[in-house]
Amino acid sequence: MSVPMIEDGKIVRRYEGRVIREWERNGYHDSDWYVLVMEDDGTFRSFEYSTTRGGSAPANADVDATEEVLAAYKAHQELIGRQQRIGKLRRIAAEARTIGLTLRQWVELRQALDSSNWIEMPEALETGYGYNYKTGNEHWFAWANQDVARALSALGKLHRDSFRSDFKRKLAQQVFDWITTPADARQYDQPLSRKQMGYLS
């Protein structure tokens, strides 16, 4: 039966077999009902189809999407997810370049400094611009703490040669030397001690 809609003063039902989801949004005085459907051209959209404000169809849409429609929607969502992750990776790669690092070095540095949120680096697939990490591992994008911020800021100053303090410049150079050294050749797990990291502020 799908979605009831008013056309020419009559209630008709549309989108049979293509209703993926229905939900209600409750306001202070009124409620509105929405559906997510697949259009004839294979695109997806959501819209309000009923409301308690009056002059609308009844709120009795059927969620009746076929297996083919659900599979198409899943593929659509996966594509959007990949595009979003690629966009994040490109932004991060651009940030890494501004401080003289590759994307992988940027990730390794954040992992080393943010030990409270440590996870193993996910398997990477090389792409034309850097690395594309698998679905489900994107939460490292949100990692941030004071040590990370200090290190990235210091590397930026080192890359621009804008340090006024020779002491801080040497600490930043130590961070850069650590991250550009192969992991199996590093003497320490982190580029600086916690006390040294505090001096980068």
C-alpha positions as CSV (number, residue, x, y, z in Angstrom):
1,M,0.0,0.0,0.0
2,S,3.0,2.3,0.5
3,V,2.7,6.1,1.1
4,P,-0.7,7.9,1.1
5,M,-0.6,11.2,-0.7
6,I,-3.2,13.8,-1.7
7,E,-3.5,14.4,-5.4
8,D,-6.4,16.4,-6.9
9,G,-8.2,16.3,-3.6
10,K,-8.1,12.5,-3.5
11,I,-5.9,10.1,-1.4
12,V,-3.7,7.9,-3.6
13,R,-0.9,5.6,-2.6
14,R,2.6,5.9,-4.2
15,Y,6.0,4.3,-3.9
16,E,4.7,0.7,-3.6
17,G,7.6,-1.6,-2.7
18,R,10.0,1.4,-2.3
19,V,9.3,2.7,1.3
20,I,12.5,2.1,3.2
21,R,11.7,3.9,6.5
22,E,9.0,5.8,8.3
23,W,9.3,8.0,11.4
24,E,7.5,10.6,13.4
25,R,8.7,13.9,14.7
26,N,6.8,15.3,17.6
27,G,6.5,19.0,18.1
28,Y,5.0,21.0,21.0
29,H,1.5,21.0,19.6
30,D,1.7,18.9,16.4
31,S,3.3,15.8,15.0
32,D,4.7,15.2,11.5
33,W,5.4,11.9,9.7
34,Y,8.2,11.3,7.2
35,V,9.2,8.6,4.9
36,L,12.4,7.6,3.1
37,V,11.7,6.2,-0.4
38,M,13.4,5.3,-3.6
39,E,12.3,7.4,-6.6
40,D,11.6,6.0,-10.1
41,D,15.1,7.1,-11.2
42,G,16.8,5.1,-8.5
43,T,17.6,8.0,-6.2
44,F,16.6,8.3,-2.6
45,R,14.8,11.1,-0.8
46,S,12.9,11.7,2.5
47,F,9.9,13.9,2.8
48,E,7.0,14.8,5.1
49,Y,3.8,13.0,4.0
50,S,1.5,13.6,6.9
51,T,0.9,16.0,9.8
52,T,-1.6,16.8,12.5
53,R,-1.7,20.4,11.3
54,G,-4.5,19.3,8.9
55,G,-4.9,19.1,5.2
56,S,-2.7,16.0,4.8
57,A,-2.9,12.3,4.1
58,P,-3.4,9.9,7.0
59,A,-0.2,8.7,8.8
60,N,-0.4,5.1,7.7
61,A,2.5,4.6,5.3
62,D,3.8,1.0,5.0
63,V,7.4,0.2,5.1
64,D,7.5,-2.3,2.3
65,A,10.8,-1.9,0.5
66,T,11.7,-5.0,-1.5
67,E,15.0,-6.8,-1.0
68,E,16.3,-5.2,-4.3
69,V,15.4,-1.7,-3.0
70,L,17.1,-2.4,0.4
71,A,20.2,-3.7,-1.3
72,A,20.3,-0.6,-3.6
73,Y,19.9,1.7,-0.5
74,K,22.7,-0.1,1.3
75,A,25.0,0.3,-1.6
76,H,24.0,4.0,-1.8
77,Q,24.9,4.5,1.9
78,E,28.2,2.7,1.5
79,L,29.1,4.9,-1.4
80,I,28.3,8.0,0.6
81,G,30.4,6.7,3.5
82,R,33.3,6.0,1.2
83,Q,33.1,9.5,-0.2
84,Q,33.0,11.1,3.3
85,R,36.0,9.1,4.4
86,I,37.9,10.0,1.3
87,G,37.0,13.6,2.0
88,K,38.3,13.3,5.5
89,L,41.5,11.6,4.4
90,R,42.2,14.3,1.8
91,R,41.7,17.1,4.4
92,I,44.0,15.3,6.8
93,A,46.6,14.6,4.0
94,A,46.5,18.3,3.3
95,E,47.1,19.2,6.9
96,A,49.9,16.7,7.1
97,R,51.6,18.3,4.1
98,T,51.5,21.7,5.8
99,I,53.8,20.4,8.6
100,G,56.0,18.3,6.3
101,L,54.5,14.9,7.0
102,T,53.0,12.1,5.0
103,L,49.5,11.0,6.0
104,R,50.9,7.8,7.5
105,Q,53.4,9.7,9.6
106,W,50.6,12.1,10.8
107,V,48.5,9.1,11.9
108,E,51.4,7.4,13.7
109,L,52.3,10.6,15.5
110,R,48.7,11.0,16.8
111,Q,48.6,7.3,17.8
112,A,51.8,7.6,19.8
113,L,50.8,10.8,21.6
114,D,47.2,9.8,22.3
115,S,48.0,6.6,24.2
116,S,44.7,6.8,26.1
117,N,42.8,6.1,22.8
118,W,45.4,3.7,21.3
119,I,44.2,1.3,18.6
120,E,46.2,-0.7,16.1
121,M,46.6,1.1,12.8
122,P,44.1,-0.5,10.4
123,E,45.3,-2.1,7.3
124,A,45.8,0.5,4.6
125,L,45.0,0.4,1.0
126,E,47.1,2.6,-1.1
127,T,45.3,5.1,-3.3
128,G,46.4,7.9,-5.6
129,Y,46.5,10.5,-2.8
130,G,47.5,8.6,0.3
131,Y,45.7,5.9,2.3
132,N,42.1,4.8,2.4
133,Y,41.3,3.2,5.7
134,K,38.6,0.5,6.0
135,T,35.1,1.2,7.2
136,G,34.7,1.1,10.9
137,N,38.1,2.6,11.8
138,E,37.3,6.2,11.1
139,H,37.0,7.2,14.8
140,W,40.7,8.0,14.9
141,F,39.9,11.2,13.0
142,A,38.4,12.6,16.2
143,W,41.4,12.0,18.3
144,A,42.7,15.1,20.0
145,N,44.4,16.0,23.2
146,Q,46.9,18.6,24.3
147,D,50.0,16.7,23.4
148,V,48.7,16.1,19.9
149,A,47.8,19.8,19.5
150,R,51.2,20.9,20.8
151,A,53.2,18.6,18.6
152,L,51.3,19.5,15.4
153,S,51.6,23.2,16.2
154,A,55.3,22.8,16.8
155,L,55.8,20.9,13.6
156,G,54.0,23.6,11.7
157,K,56.3,26.2,13.2
158,L,59.3,24.1,12.4
159,H,58.2,23.6,8.8
160,R,57.7,27.4,8.4
161,D,60.9,28.1,10.3
162,S,59.0,30.5,12.6
163,F,60.4,29.5,16.1
164,R,61.7,32.3,18.2
165,S,63.0,29.9,20.9
166,D,65.9,27.7,19.9
167,F,65.0,25.3,22.7
168,K,61.5,24.7,21.4
169,R,62.8,24.5,17.8
170,K,65.1,21.6,18.9
171,L,62.2,19.9,20.6
172,A,60.1,20.2,17.5
173,Q,63.1,18.9,15.4
174,Q,63.2,15.9,17.8
175,V,59.5,15.2,17.1
176,F,60.1,15.4,13.4
177,D,63.2,13.2,13.5
178,W,61.2,10.6,15.5
179,I,58.3,10.4,13.2
180,T,60.4,10.3,10.0
181,T,62.5,7.4,11.4
182,P,61.1,4.0,10.5
183,A,59.1,2.5,13.4
184,D,61.4,-0.5,13.9
185,A,64.4,1.9,14.2
186,R,63.0,4.2,16.8
187,Q,64.6,4.1,20.2
188,Y,61.6,5.3,22.1
189,D,57.8,4.7,21.9
190,Q,57.1,8.5,21.9
191,P,59.0,11.4,20.5
192,L,59.3,13.4,23.7
193,S,58.7,12.8,27.4
194,R,55.6,14.3,29.0
195,K,57.7,17.0,30.6
196,Q,59.4,17.9,27.3
197,M,56.0,17.9,25.6
198,G,54.8,20.5,28.1
199,Y,57.6,22.8,27.0
200,L,56.2,23.0,23.5
201,S,53.2,25.0,24.8
